[in-house]
Amino acid sequence: MPAIGMGIVKGATHYGLIHPDPLYEFLLLLQYALPPAVAMSTMVQLFGGGEGECSVIMLATYSCAAVSLTLWCTFFVWLVLS
């Protein structure tokens, strides 16, 4: 998802769809690197099953997010400031 987000945000900036503000671009890019907790929990609540599987996936996702978000934030700051 972060790679797709980079293409979308940089393309939107290139074609003038969004203002080329580095902080705004960073926040848009960060949205693509965050864990998908809200979407997963909403789907589990709507369909009424898979609570155990959802909790395991969320635990793994948030455990990895501590490291991956640090790396992605570093890369995104370099990307928008270069």
Protein Blocks (a to p, Z undefined) as FASTA:
>chain_A
ZZmmmmmmmmmmmnopaccdfklmmmmmmmmmpccklmmmmmmmmnopaklmmmmmmmmm
mmmmmmmmmmmmmmmmmmmmZZ
